[in-house]
Amino acid sequence: MICPSCDFDFDPARGLQCPRCGEAIDCSEIGCANCDACNDVFQQVTRRIRSGD
């Protein structure tokens, strides 16, 4: 995934915080197709519930 703040390409499976600039990315800011942090649809639903979407 590419950080919207600094354009750094990082692996979202390790967390949705950019390791370069520290920007905390919310699931509502990016689409699941651009992320790949969730392995399955249940993880996607859980992340969306936690983020309030």
Biotite code that builds the C-alpha atoms (Angstrom):
import biotite.structure as struc

atoms = struc.array([
    struc.Atom([0.000, 0.000, 0.000], chain_id="A", res_id=1, res_name="MET", atom_name="CA", element="C"),
    struc.Atom([1.176, 3.536, -0.663], chain_id="A", res_id=2, res_name="ILE", atom_name="CA", element="C"),
    struc.Atom([0.922, 6.024, 2.187], chain_id="A", res_id=3, res_name="CYS", atom_name="CA", element="C"),
    struc.Atom([-1.324, 8.953, 1.200], chain_id="A", res_id=4, res_name="PRO", atom_name="CA", element="C"),
    struc.Atom([0.868, 11.362, 3.183], chain_id="A", res_id=5, res_name="SER", atom_name="CA", element="C"),
    struc.Atom([4.413, 10.544, 2.069], chain_id="A", res_id=6, res_name="CYS", atom_name="CA", element="C"),
    struc.Atom([3.966, 8.075, -0.848], chain_id="A", res_id=7, res_name="ASP", atom_name="CA", element="C"),
    struc.Atom([5.996, 5.371, 0.918], chain_id="A", res_id=8, res_name="PHE", atom_name="CA", element="C"),
    struc.Atom([5.089, 1.843, -0.221], chain_id="A", res_id=9, res_name="ASP", atom_name="CA", element="C"),
    struc.Atom([4.655, -0.473, 2.791], chain_id="A", res_id=10, res_name="PHE", atom_name="CA", element="C"),
    struc.Atom([3.041, -3.782, 3.772], chain_id="A", res_id=11, res_name="ASP", atom_name="CA", element="C"),
    struc.Atom([-0.329, -3.071, 5.467], chain_id="A", res_id=12, res_name="PRO", atom_name="CA", element="C"),
    struc.Atom([-0.453, -6.598, 6.915], chain_id="A", res_id=13, res_name="ALA", atom_name="CA", element="C"),
    struc.Atom([2.007, -5.367, 9.556], chain_id="A", res_id=14, res_name="ARG", atom_name="CA", element="C"),
    struc.Atom([-0.284, -2.523, 10.549], chain_id="A", res_id=15, res_name="GLY", atom_name="CA", element="C"),
    struc.Atom([-1.987, 0.472, 9.046], chain_id="A", res_id=16, res_name="LEU", atom_name="CA", element="C"),
    struc.Atom([0.581, 2.956, 10.319], chain_id="A", res_id=17, res_name="GLN", atom_name="CA", element="C"),
    struc.Atom([3.189, 4.152, 7.848], chain_id="A", res_id=18, res_name="CYS", atom_name="CA", element="C"),
    struc.Atom([6.660, 3.136, 9.047], chain_id="A", res_id=19, res_name="PRO", atom_name="CA", element="C"),
    struc.Atom([8.223, 6.188, 7.388], chain_id="A", res_id=20, res_name="ARG", atom_name="CA", element="C"),
    struc.Atom([6.083, 9.138, 8.485], chain_id="A", res_id=21, res_name="CYS", atom_name="CA", element="C"),
    struc.Atom([3.943, 7.535, 11.207], chain_id="A", res_id=22, res_name="GLY", atom_name="CA", element="C"),
    struc.Atom([0.628, 8.421, 9.555], chain_id="A", res_id=23, res_name="GLU", atom_name="CA", element="C"),
    struc.Atom([-2.157, 6.230, 10.986], chain_id="A", res_id=24, res_name="ALA", atom_name="CA", element="C"),
    struc.Atom([-4.310, 5.226, 8.027], chain_id="A", res_id=25, res_name="ILE", atom_name="CA", element="C"),
    struc.Atom([-7.963, 4.450, 8.639], chain_id="A", res_id=26, res_name="ASP", atom_name="CA", element="C"),
    struc.Atom([-9.905, 1.851, 6.670], chain_id="A", res_id=27, res_name="CYS", atom_name="CA", element="C"),
    struc.Atom([-12.367, 4.547, 5.603], chain_id="A", res_id=28, res_name="SER", atom_name="CA", element="C"),
    struc.Atom([-9.536, 6.417, 3.831], chain_id="A", res_id=29, res_name="GLU", atom_name="CA", element="C"),
    struc.Atom([-8.593, 3.506, 1.569], chain_id="A", res_id=30, res_name="ILE", atom_name="CA", element="C"),
    struc.Atom([-10.479, 0.766, -0.215], chain_id="A", res_id=31, res_name="GLY", atom_name="CA", element="C"),
    struc.Atom([-9.913, -2.905, 0.518], chain_id="A", res_id=32, res_name="CYS", atom_name="CA", element="C"),
    struc.Atom([-8.743, -3.404, -3.080], chain_id="A", res_id=33, res_name="ALA", atom_name="CA", element="C"),
    struc.Atom([-5.836, -1.007, -2.406], chain_id="A", res_id=34, res_name="ASN", atom_name="CA", element="C"),
    struc.Atom([-4.868, -2.446, 0.949], chain_id="A", res_id=35, res_name="CYS", atom_name="CA", element="C"),
    struc.Atom([-4.652, -6.283, 1.239], chain_id="A", res_id=36, res_name="ASP", atom_name="CA", element="C"),
    struc.Atom([-4.143, -6.120, 5.022], chain_id="A", res_id=37, res_name="ALA", atom_name="CA", element="C"),
    struc.Atom([-7.084, -8.448, 5.609], chain_id="A", res_id=38, res_name="CYS", atom_name="CA", element="C"),
    struc.Atom([-6.835, -12.084, 4.562], chain_id="A", res_id=39, res_name="ASN", atom_name="CA", element="C"),
    struc.Atom([-10.566, -12.647, 4.262], chain_id="A", res_id=40, res_name="ASP", atom_name="CA", element="C"),
    struc.Atom([-13.923, -10.923, 4.334], chain_id="A", res_id=41, res_name="VAL", atom_name="CA", element="C"),
    struc.Atom([-14.351, -11.520, 8.089], chain_id="A", res_id=42, res_name="PHE", atom_name="CA", element="C"),
    struc.Atom([-11.178, -9.560, 8.837], chain_id="A", res_id=43, res_name="GLN", atom_name="CA", element="C"),
    struc.Atom([-12.423, -6.784, 6.544], chain_id="A", res_id=44, res_name="GLN", atom_name="CA", element="C"),
    struc.Atom([-15.714, -6.599, 8.463], chain_id="A", res_id=45, res_name="VAL", atom_name="CA", element="C"),
    struc.Atom([-13.914, -6.621, 11.826], chain_id="A", res_id=46, res_name="THR", atom_name="CA", element="C"),
    struc.Atom([-11.600, -3.780, 10.772], chain_id="A", res_id=47, res_name="ARG", atom_name="CA", element="C"),
    struc.Atom([-14.527, -1.722, 9.484], chain_id="A", res_id=48, res_name="ARG", atom_name="CA", element="C"),
    struc.Atom([-16.462, -2.240, 12.729], chain_id="A", res_id=49, res_name="ILE", atom_name="CA", element="C"),
    struc.Atom([-13.436, -1.180, 14.794], chain_id="A", res_id=50, res_name="ARG", atom_name="CA", element="C"),
    struc.Atom([-12.886, 1.905, 12.648], chain_id="A", res_id=51, res_name="SER", atom_name="CA", element="C"),
    struc.Atom([-16.559, 2.883, 12.951], chain_id="A", res_id=52, res_name="GLY", atom_name="CA", element="C"),
    struc.Atom([-17.616, 2.434, 9.306], chain_id="A", res_id=53, res_name="ASP", atom_name="CA", element="C"),
])
